[in-house]
């Protein structure tokens, strides 16, 4: 079901003001410009035709931007299916590393540096605990996904981490973590180490920003490392990843109403048992909050470490699966991924792009032109 209101609608209604906004940098403006034109005549269109049954389909081009609410579904499905084939027959745990609010200003001005430190520190902490014989004594792994937003679009940087419940020893033997079905490692111990290492890394890499007042503020409170009980099985991991990997700050379905000056959207209030509520923001404030979560150009927000890293996962998976019995999972049927080459009528892989149009859009006689081309190639 198509949403009634979209982020693009809000952007288009206020674009002249945004172009003059001093609080948005050039990369944020370029990204918002792509989002507001996604799947419209502004990005052009293309006509596909089936050489088997003659079916014609016209489509507006998408922006393919990773921050676009319209462009994530197919990317997510492909990524999930690739990860599903890599899952190990072991329990998986969910950890969340969260930065305190005192770092929000630094995150806004130095996002790439701070978020890189977050990834590096989270893996450093997890790897240290896994390597310690007190906890595991083996090489573990981690899939980490960066989210920077809270439910109300506030800045709330945190890493969602999926961690296998064990690791490979130096002798390449699988060792299962002693968790008693609860948490992987001590949350309190990890929180203290996380805080100490993160602040030390900030002092080393961003010394000019680490003034005494900020350092004292960072040490004032405990930092949060949140842990959940293990997933029910590999299928549960896949379902979780499907919800989190290619999320954007807000989906179009959450936007309930727009006026010339405001935007109303839903959010979950976790202080009241995740009750669904509505919030209304000034339209320009809504856009400002959305833009805070546009990541720097080229920044990688999904990263793999240890035995699940790109350089190790293939060899590690073979060794681990040889040592562990395969667990039969009651898997759901795989979601069918949209294939632009498959004809929606005859279901054959015979769709071809016949015509491409620029931003002016297709001419009135586009169907006649497409049919002639199709006759030539059929």
N, C-alpha and C positions, 0 to 999 in steps of 0.2 A: 504493500500500500504506500503510495507516494505521500510524503509529508506535505501539509498545507503551507508551511512556512520554512524558509531555508536561510542559512547563514548568508548565501549569495544575495538574497533579497535585501537584507540589512546593509550589506556592503554597497550594493548598487544605489540604494536610497540616499546614502551619505558619502558617496565617492568624492565629490568635489571638496568636501570638508576634510576627508582623510588625506587627500593629496597635499593639503596645507598643514597637516598635523605635525608638530615638531616632535611629538613623543614616539612617532613611528620611524624606524630607520628604513633605508632603501630596500633592504632584503625583505623586511616585513611587508612593505608596500608591493613589491613584486609578487610576493606570495599571495597576498589578498587580491591583487589584480587577476591572478590566474584563477583563483577560486570563484570570483564573481562572474567570470566568463565561461566557466566549465559547462560543457554540453549545451552551448548556445551557438548561434550563428557567428558570434564574434570569433570563435576558434575554428570556423569552417566546418565542413561536413564531408562525408564520403558515402558512396552508394556501393553496396555489395550485391552480387547476384549469384544465383545457383546455376551452374552449368548443366545440372541434371533436370531440375523441374522448372527452372526459369523464375523462381521466387526472387523478388527485389526487396532490398531493405535499405532505407536511408537513415543515417545516424549522425548526430552532431558529435564533434570530437570532444574528448574529455581532456582536462588539464593534467591528469596523472600526478598531481601533487600529493605528497604524503600527508599534508594537513587538510586535504579536501574531504568533507563528509561524504561526497558522492563517489569517490574513487577508491575506497578501501576494501570493498567486499571481495572482489575477485583476487586482489593481492593477498588478502588474508587467507582465503581458501587454499590457494596454491602453496603458501608458506606452511600452513597447518598440515597439509597432506605430506609435504616433504619431511616435516619433523616427525610425523606419525611413524614413518618408516625407520626412524633412527631411535625410537624409544627402546629402553632396556627393560627386561623383565624384573624390575626392582621397584620398591616403593619410592615415591618422589615426595619432596617436602617443598613448602612454600615459605619463603622469607621475604620480608620487606624492610629495606633500609631507607629511613626518612631523614631529610635534612631539617634542622630547626628553622623557625621563622626568622631568626636573627641573620640568616644568610640570604634572605630573599633579595635584598638590594644588590648584593654581590652577584647573585644568580642572574639578575636582570642586566647587569653591566658586563659581566664576564661569563656568559653562559657556557661556552665551549670548555673553558678552563675548569670551571667548578664541576660541571657534569662529568668531564673526563676523570677528575679526581674522585668523584663519587663511584664511578665504575671500578676504578683501580683499587680504591680502598675497600669496597665491598668484597671484591675477589680476594684481596690480600687477607682480610679478616677470615673469610670462609676457608681459604686455603690453609691458613695457619692452624685453625682449629681442626681441620681434617687431617693435617699432617701430624698433629700432636697425638702420641699414643694414648694419652689420657682420654681423648675423645674418639679417635678412629685409627690414626696411624696409617693413612693411605692417601693417594691422590684422588681427589673428588672432582666435581665439575659443576658448572652453573650456566644456566641461560638467564640473562638479565635483560629486563625490558624497562626503559625509562619512561615514567609518566611525570609530568610537571604540574598537573592541574588537580584542584579539588573539585567537589561537586558544584560549587558556585563560581567556577572559573578562576578562583583565587590561585596564587602561586603556591604550589605544594609539591616540590620535587621529591621523588622517591623512586626506588628501584624495586620492581617485582622480580623475585629470583626463584627459579625452579631448580631444585638441587636433588640429584639422585641420593638415595639413602645408603651410601657406602662409597667404596673407591677401590682403586688398584694399588696394591703394595709394590715395593720396589722389585719384588720377585714376580710381578704381573699376576698376582692372585687376587681374586675379588674378596673384599672384606666388607661385611654388612655392618652398618652403624648400630650401636647398642642404644636404641631409643625407647624400648618398651612400648612402642606404638604411639609415642607422644611427639616430642620435638627433637629436632636433629642435634642441636647443641644448646648450651645454656644461653638463654636470651640476655640475661643480665650481664654475663661475662662478655658476650659479643658486643653489647651496647657500649661498654666502657672502652673496649679495644677500638671499636669503630670511631668513637669520638676522639680518642687520643691520636690515632693514626691520621684521621681526616684533618684535624687542626694542624698537625705536624706537616702534612703535605701542603696545606694552604700557606703556612709560613715559608716553606721552601719555594713554592712556585708562584705565589702572589704576595711577596713580602711587603710591598708598598701598601696593600689594602688591609693588612693584618695589624691594625693599630691596637693599643692596649685595651681600649674600651670594648672592641669587638671580641677580642680573645677572652676577656673576663665574662662577657655575655654568653659566649659559647660554652664555657666551663660551668656556668651557673646552674644549668639544668641537665638532667639525664637525657641522653639521646634515645631515639626509639628504633629498636630492631624488633619487628613483629614476626612471630612464627605461628603457623597454623599446623594442625595435625596433618599427617601424611594424606595424600590423595588416595581415593579408593582403588585406583589402578591406572594403567596407562591411558585408558579412554577418558578418565576424569582429568588427566593432565591435558589431553588434547582439547577437551571442552573448555578448560580454563584458559589455555593459550588462545583459543578462538575468540574469547571475550576481550583479551588484553593486548594482543600483539599489534594490531593495526588500528587501534583506537585513536580518535582525535579528541580535542578538548571538549567538544560537544557535538552530538549528532543532530541532524535536522529534525528528527522525530521528537526531540526534547523541547523544541521551540513551539510554544502553544499559541502565541499571538505576537503580532508586530503592529506598531502604530508609527506615525511619522517621527515620533521622538522617543519610543521605548521598545523594549523587547521583554517578553515574559517567557520563562522557561521553567521546566521542572528540575528538581534535584532531590537527592536522598539525604535526609538529615540523620546522620549516624549517632547523634546525641539523643535521638528519640526513636531508637530501634529501627533505623533506616526508613522512617516514614517519608513518603513522597510528598513534597511541598512545591510551591511555586514561588519564584522570585522575579521581580520586575526591575530592570535596570534601564538607565538612560542608554539610548542606542549607541552613542559614542563610547560610553563606558563599557558596554558589552563588547564592542569591537576592540577596545584597548585591552580588555582582559583576554579576549581570544588571541590577540596578537602576541601576548606575553609568552604563549606556548608554541610559537613558531621557532623551531630549532635552527641553529646556525647552518649555513649552507654546507652540505656534505657530512653533517654530523650523523654518526651511526647510533641509533637508539636501541637496537637489539644486538646483544653481543654474547658470544659463547666462550667458555673458559674450561681449562682442564681437560678431562676425558671426553667432554662434549664439544670441544673446540674444533674448528674446521680442519686443523692439522692432525688431530688425534682421534676424532670420533670413529672413523672407519676402522682403524686398527683396534681401538679399545673395544668397540662393540663386538668384534669377532671373538676376542679373548674372553670377554665377560659372558657372552651367550654360550660359549663352549663349556663354561663352568657352572652355569645355572640352568635349572629346568625351565623350559618354556611354559609360561602361564597362559592358559586359554582365556581369552577375554570375550565377553559378550559385546562385541562392537556393533555400533549402529551402522547402517548403510552409509557409505561415503556420500557426502554432498556432491551433487553434480556441479562441476565447475563450468562456467560459461566458456564456450569455445566459439570464437568468431568465425571459424572455418566450417562449423556445422550448420547446415541449413535447418531452420526451425520447422520447415514443412516435411521434407523427405528424410531428414536426419542424417544425410550423407555429408562427408567432409569435402564438399564441392563449392563452397562459397568463395568468391573472388572479389577483390575490390576493383570496381569498374571505373569509377569516377571520383575525383577529389575536387572539392570546391574551397575557395578561399573565404575570408571573413564576410564576403557579400552574400554568401549562402547559395543554394542551388537555384538555377534558372527555372522558369516555368516548364520548360520542355525537358527536364532532367530524365523523366521516365522514358521518353522516346529515345534519347541519347543512350541510356543504359541498355535498352532492349536491343539496339543496333549492335552495340559492342558485344553483348551476350550472344547474339546470333553468330558473330564472327568467330568467337572462341569455343562455342558449343560443338 
